[in-house]
Amino acid sequence: MKKIRLIIFIVLFIPMGACTYAQTPQKLLTKKWVFKEVDKKEVDDKIALQMEQHKKEFEGVTDSVEKANKKADIKKQTELEVDQINEMFRNLTFEFKLDGTCETGGRKDKKIEKGKWTLSKDGKKIFITSDKNKQEFDITKLTPDELTIGMPTGSGSIYMNFSRSKTPKEMIAQKWFFKEIDQRTLDTVIAKASKKQEHIIDSAERAAAILKAQAEFAEKIKNFKDMTLLFKADGTYETTGFKADKGKWELSEDSKQLIIIDERKTNVLQIVKLTANELFIMISGIDIEAGVIFYSKK
């Protein structure tokens, strides 16, 4: 009887597990991908190449400290070049669709380039054809959440890492740390303070009153620096800092409002900006609606 049960278990559950993970490259690729960074191996290879090209120069340097400094300068310069590439492609996206069409985003003019895509038989190359050109990309890594491809350039290929485009809810569900108060909020405080002091004739006295109002506002918001927000995937949240709290959270249908529910009340916060590592929300309760920016350490 035990052997029969074991056989039933194998028949019922093993194929299901196999089906879960046996996704074809085409299915894995069919989603929206967001540029993350130049692949680390690419960075290491660039540094190694620069070191090799300057090898003769190093041989002529006898002082070990000077040689180490030269190598450090080359490494730093290469890393700066990589940073420039990361900045250049910061908003690059690829969206591969089931019908064989694709969209490339992230251009400076914010236009979406449309085309068609296919995979090589071995699933190791992507071919993208548009009205403008035809491109071929080598795939070195492809998982449900990560994609690394070689993008052709005039001097070879640059290998870049992409991550699966997350939904707004997935992006919010992490721990956030206070970064700063939005500059527009600070400008509003100054403008309101100036308007309130218009009746003061003496310019020095008026300036002092405005500075005092700014200082009072700074005092009210200084505790934000210790504030963290932890939004969990199960719909619960916790805050730490000057206002420790917990409760439930959800997003509006258009993902433009963050709804915070605790034992006392429900707060609806406007979302100004949301990315994988930045959350900009409007918080009320300190005389004016303040724009507060949080960041993620991921």
Secondary structure, DSSP 4 states (H G I P E B T S, - for coil): -HHHHHHHHHHHHHHHHHHHH---HHHHH-SEEEEEEE-HHHHHHHHHHHHHHTHHHHHT---HHHHHHHHHHHHHHHHHHHHHHHHHTTT-EEEE-TTSEEEEE--TT-PPEEEEEEE-TTS-EEEEEESS-EEEEEEEEE-SSEEEEEEEETTEEEEEEEEEPPPHHHHHSSEEEEEEE-HHHHHHHHHHHHHHTTT---HHHHHHHHHHHHHHHHHHHGGGGG-EEEE-TTSEEEEESSS-EEEEEEE-TTS-EEEEE-SS-EEEEEEEEE-SSEEEEEE-SSSSPEEEEEE---
